[in-house]
């Protein structure tokens, strides 16, 4: 996982998402669309490193966290603000779609 990415687990999820803006990619290694979204999420992690924590949660290994946010389809990307989900994006999307959702919460000029 890239240096600016967090690996979320059931054990650290609440602590890691409790403060600030946190973007979580709920995924699984066998999921084709998840593998397409992965590089986009990594780009966002690098570009928003100063204002946003970004990481991934493997739903096969950490089902409790996925179930608590009713993740039924993957990829699902959820933006948390101070521990509360504020945006949910289901399915593979282009980078611009994620940035449009982030723009509502992150003061940043989109390149």
SULVEN-V134072 format. One line per field, one symbol per residue. ss: DSSP state (@ for helix, = for strand, . for the rest). A space follows every 10 residues. Layout:
BEGIN
ss->???
END
This chain:
BEGIN
ss->....====.. ..@@@@@... =======... .@@@@@@@@@ @@@@@@@... ..======.. ..@@@@@@.. .....===== =..======= ....@@@@@@ @@@....... .
END
